[in-house]
């Protein structure tokens, strides 16, 4: 009996030591949060194979073409995990060239009216790359504090750059900890080229991500990856300064957001919402322990392709899936001339899909 009691006591002691060690190694400070309702893949979001017809461009040129934009020269541009920004055409497969390397992680990007490529770089901040390839840092801080995770952007007619700062707690390499912590420190920011001032417009967002301006810059939308919501900030008219929900209860975690200029907001959804993960929303102790694990051990590998189109009233007009993962972990959707260009942080190619309207 004494031996048995000693063994049980030793086991309990080892468990306590292990738990204390994991607590000390974990940098996350989890909070309790309430997940938004999850409609699941039903109704407007019922599965199909529409994305499976996508073809692949610049296959094997680099890993993680997260966003795609079209330049004034008619070529397309994307950024890879190794910092390279590549120009390519949608024709011959081998037609591509390296434009620049930011030395960071280029994410959202778009050309301004002067022909400069404006880039939200996860590590460098908001960058401007001239037609000659010169890199300038537009802003990398706000309120005297460094911007930790510049993510997506859109540019207004007056030149103002609206962009997201996904987290004030964890950078891009450690983004998974932000989902464990759920402290909601993401922000919607703007940079004015006229005044060179950076301003905070929305905060307390659970991983602020995609950004898109509405028709005539009346409002700006920002996705909240951690909750599956899309927020709207009114910029003009009697509603100016007011915020509301443009869309609630997406069945996945939204990433980049784009507007096709007429009638559709495209929402990239790299992963379906995971009920098991959301079940831990009220269990901060368990999430604290999980924070002791390395990022690679926590990252969930998605193999699903999912894109949603919303009209100007936030109604679902397009529901595109690739359950078998022909295109997967889609982080951006941009439309030009009736064709969708699909970016991804996990694929080594850009997807291309002609729309059937």
C-alpha positions in Angstrom: 0.0 0.0 0.0 2.8 2.4 0.9 4.4 1.7 -2.5 1.1 2.4 -4.3 0.6 5.6 -2.4 4.2 6.7 -3.1 3.7 6.0 -6.8 0.4 7.9 -6.9 2.0 10.9 -5.0 5.0 10.9 -7.3 2.8 10.8 -10.4 0.7 13.7 -9.1 3.9 15.6 -8.3 5.2 15.1 -11.8 2.0 16.3 -13.3 2.0 19.4 -11.2 5.7 20.1 -12.1 4.8 19.6 -15.8 1.8 21.9 -15.6 3.9 24.6 -13.8 6.6 24.3 -16.4 4.1 24.7 -19.3 2.5 27.7 -17.5 5.9 29.4 -17.2 6.8 28.7 -20.9 3.5 30.0 -22.2 3.5 33.7 -23.2 -0.3 33.8 -23.9 -2.7 35.4 -21.5 -6.0 33.8 -22.5 -9.3 35.5 -21.9 -12.8 34.1 -22.0 -14.7 35.0 -25.2 -18.0 34.3 -26.9 -17.8 32.8 -30.5 -20.3 34.1 -33.0 -23.1 31.8 -34.1 -21.8 29.3 -36.7 -24.3 28.6 -39.5 -22.2 25.7 -40.8 -22.0 24.6 -44.4 -25.8 24.8 -45.0 -28.2 27.0 -46.9 -26.2 29.8 -48.6 -23.0 28.0 -47.7 -23.9 24.5 -48.9 -20.8 22.7 -50.3 -20.2 22.5 -54.0 -17.2 22.0 -56.4 -17.3 25.3 -58.2 -13.7 26.2 -57.2 -12.4 22.9 -58.4 -12.3 24.3 -62.0 -9.6 26.8 -61.1 -6.3 26.7 -63.0 -2.9 27.4 -61.5 -0.5 30.2 -62.4 3.2 30.7 -61.6 3.2 27.2 -60.1 6.4 26.5 -58.2 7.7 30.1 -58.3 7.4 30.6 -54.6 5.5 29.7 -51.4 2.4 31.5 -50.2 1.3 34.1 -52.8 -1.0 35.7 -50.1 -2.5 38.5 -52.1 -2.7 39.4 -55.8 -3.0 42.9 -57.4 -3.0 44.2 -61.0 -0.6 46.9 -61.9 -1.0 49.9 -64.3 1.1 47.9 -66.8 -1.5 45.1 -67.0 0.7 42.6 -65.2 -0.2 41.0 -61.9 1.8 41.1 -58.7 2.0 38.9 -55.6 4.3 38.5 -52.6 5.9 35.3 -51.3 6.9 34.0 -47.9 10.6 34.7 -48.6 9.9 38.4 -49.1 10.0 38.4 -52.9 7.4 40.4 -54.9 6.9 38.8 -58.4 5.2 40.2 -61.5 3.5 37.8 -63.8 0.9 37.5 -66.6 -2.1 35.3 -66.8 -0.9 33.8 -70.0 2.3 31.8 -70.6 3.2 29.9 -67.4 6.8 30.9 -67.3 6.2 34.6 -67.7 7.3 36.1 -64.4 10.0 38.3 -62.9 11.1 39.4 -59.5 10.3 43.1 -58.8 11.7 43.5 -55.3 12.3 41.8 -52.0 11.1 43.6 -48.9 13.1 41.6 -46.5 9.9 40.9 -44.6 6.6 39.2 -45.4 4.6 41.1 -48.1 0.8 40.5 -47.5 -1.9 42.8 -48.8 -0.9 45.0 -51.8 -2.4 47.5 -54.2 -1.1 50.2 -56.6 -1.8 53.9 -55.8 -2.6 56.6 -58.4 1.1 57.4 -58.9 2.0 53.9 -59.9 3.6 52.9 -56.6 3.0 49.5 -55.2 1.7 49.9 -51.6 2.4 46.8 -49.5 1.3 45.8 -46.0 4.4 43.9 -44.9 3.8 41.8 -41.7 7.2 42.8 -40.3 8.2 46.1 -42.0 4.9 48.0 -41.8 3.3 49.9 -44.7 5.7 50.2 -47.6 5.7 52.0 -51.0 7.7 50.5 -53.9 8.3 52.9 -56.7 8.1 51.9 -60.4 11.9 51.9 -60.3 11.9 49.4 -57.3 12.8 51.8 -54.6 11.3 50.9 -51.2 10.1 53.6 -48.7 8.5 53.0 -45.3 5.3 55.0 -45.2 4.6 54.1 -41.6 5.6 51.4 -39.1 4.2 52.9 -35.9 1.2 54.7 -34.5 1.0 56.6 -31.2 4.7 55.9 -30.7 4.3 52.1 -30.7 5.4 49.8 -33.5 2.8 48.3 -35.8 3.4 44.6 -35.1 1.4 42.9 -37.9 0.4 45.0 -40.9 -1.9 42.7 -42.9 -4.3 43.9 -45.6 -5.1 47.3 -47.2 -7.2 49.3 -49.6 -6.6 52.8 -51.0 -9.2 55.5 -51.1 -9.7 58.0 -54.0 -7.9 60.7 -52.0 -4.9 58.5 -51.5 -5.6 57.5 -47.9 -4.4 54.0 -47.2 -6.7 52.0 -45.0 -5.0 48.9 -43.5 -5.2 46.4 -40.7 -2.9 45.6 -37.8 -3.9 42.0 -37.0 -2.5 41.9 -33.5 -0.6 44.0 -31.0 0.5 40.9 -29.1 1.9 38.5 -31.6 3.7 38.9 -35.0 3.1 36.9 -38.1 5.4 34.0 -37.2 3.5 33.5 -33.9 0.0 34.4 -35.1 -1.5 31.2 -33.8 -1.0 32.4 -30.2 -3.3 35.3 -30.9 -6.1 32.8 -31.5 -5.2 31.0 -28.2 -5.2 34.3 -26.3 -8.3 35.9 -27.8 -7.4 39.2 -26.3 -8.7 41.0 -29.4 -6.0 43.7 -30.0 -6.4 44.0 -33.7 -7.0 47.4 -35.3 -8.2 49.2 -38.4 -5.7 52.0 -39.2 -5.3 54.7 -41.9 -2.3 56.4 -43.3 -2.6 59.8 -45.0 0.1 60.6 -47.6 -0.8 64.2 -47.4 -0.1 64.6 -43.7 2.0 61.4 -43.2 -0.1 60.7 -40.2 -1.3 57.3 -39.0 -4.6 57.0 -37.2 -6.5 54.3 -35.3 -10.2 54.0 -36.2 -11.3 50.7 -34.8 -9.7 48.6 -32.1 -10.5 45.5 -30.0 -10.8 43.4 -33.1 -10.1 39.6 -32.8 -7.4 39.4 -35.4 -8.2 42.3 -37.8 -7.5 41.1 -41.4 -9.1 42.0 -44.7 -9.9 45.6 -45.6 -12.0 46.9 -48.5 -13.6 50.3 -49.2 -17.2 50.4 -50.4 -18.7 52.3 -53.4 -17.4 55.9 -53.6 -15.5 55.3 -50.4 -18.7 55.7 -48.4 -17.5 53.1 -45.9 -14.7 50.7 -45.2 -15.1 47.1 -44.2 -12.7 45.0 -42.1 -12.8 41.3 -41.4 -12.4 39.9 -37.9 -10.8 36.4 -38.4 -11.2 35.2 -34.9 -15.0 35.7 -34.8 -16.0 35.3 -38.4 -17.5 38.8 -38.6 -17.2 41.7 -41.0 -17.4 45.2 -39.5 -18.2 48.4 -41.3 -17.1 51.9 -40.5 -19.0 54.6 -42.2 -16.9 57.4 -43.7 -19.4 59.7 -45.4 -22.9 60.9 -45.1 -25.2 61.1 -42.0 -23.7 57.8 -40.7 -20.1 59.0 -40.8 -18.2 57.7 -37.8 -20.7 55.0 -36.9 -19.8 51.3 -37.0 -22.1 48.3 -37.6 -21.9 44.7 -38.6 -21.9 44.2 -42.4 -22.0 40.4 -42.0 -22.2 38.2 -38.9 -21.9 34.4 -38.6 -19.6 33.3 -41.4 -19.0 29.5 -41.3 -15.3 30.1 -41.7 -12.5 32.4 -40.6 -12.4 35.3 -43.1 -9.0 36.6 -44.4 -8.5 39.2 -47.1 -11.4 41.2 -48.5 -11.8 43.0 -51.9 -14.4 45.0 -53.8 -14.9 44.4 -57.5 -15.8 48.0 -58.1 -19.5 47.4 -58.9 -21.5 45.0 -56.9 -19.5 42.4 -55.0 -17.3 42.1 -52.0 -15.1 38.9 -52.2 -14.3 37.2 -49.0 -11.4 34.7 -48.8 -12.0 32.0 -46.2 -8.8 30.0 -45.6 -10.3 27.7 -43.0 -13.6 26.5 -41.7 -14.5 27.3 -38.2 -13.5 24.5 -35.8 -16.1 23.6 -33.1 -13.5 21.9 -31.0 -11.4 25.1 -30.9 -14.3 27.3 -30.2 -15.3 24.9 -27.3 -12.2 26.2 -25.6 -13.4 29.8 -25.6 -14.5 29.5 -22.0 -11.4 27.4 -20.9 -8.5 29.9 -20.7 -6.4 27.5 -18.5 -6.3 24.9 -21.2 -5.3 27.5 -23.8 -2.6 28.8 -21.5 -1.1 25.3 -21.4 -1.3 25.0 -25.2 0.6 28.2 -25.4 3.7 26.4 -24.3 3.8 24.4 -27.5 5.7 25.7 -30.5 3.7 27.4 -33.3 4.2 24.6 -35.8 2.7 22.1 -33.3 -0.5 24.3 -33.0 -1.0 25.3 -36.7 -4.0 23.5 -38.3 -3.3 22.5 -41.9 -6.3 23.2 -44.0 -7.1 21.4 -47.2 -10.4 23.2 -48.0 -11.0 25.9 -50.6 -13.8 28.4 -49.8 -14.8 31.8 -51.2 -17.9 33.9 -50.6 -19.3 36.8 -52.5 -21.5 39.4 -50.8 -23.6 42.1 -52.4 -23.8 45.7 -51.2 -26.4 44.8 -48.7 -24.3 42.0 -47.3 -26.3 39.2 -48.9 -24.6 36.1 -50.2 -24.4 36.0 -54.0 -21.6 33.6 -54.6 -20.6 30.5 -52.6 -17.6 28.7 -54.1 -16.0 25.5 -52.6 -13.2 23.1 -53.4 -13.7 20.4 -50.8 -10.9 18.2 -52.2 -8.4 21.1 -51.9 -7.6 21.7 -55.6 -7.1 25.3 -54.4 -6.9 25.6 -50.6 -6.2 27.9 -47.7 -7.4 30.8 -49.8 -6.3 34.1 -48.3 -7.3 36.6 -51.0 -9.8 36.9 -53.9 -9.6 39.7 -56.4 -11.7 40.1 -59.5 -10.7 41.6 -62.9 -12.6 41.2 -66.1 -14.8 38.5 -64.8 -11.9 36.4 -63.6 -11.1 35.6 -59.9 -7.4 35.5 -58.8 -7.0 33.4 -55.7 -4.1 33.9 -53.3 -3.0 31.4 -50.6 -0.5 31.3 -47.8 0.0 27.5 -48.2 -0.1 26.9 -52.0 2.9 27.6 -54.3 0.7 28.9 -57.1 -2.0 31.5 -57.8 -5.5 30.2 -58.7 -7.5 31.5 -61.6 -11.2 31.0 -62.1 -13.5 32.5 -64.7 -16.8 33.5 -63.3 -20.1 32.2 -64.7 -22.7 34.9 -64.1 
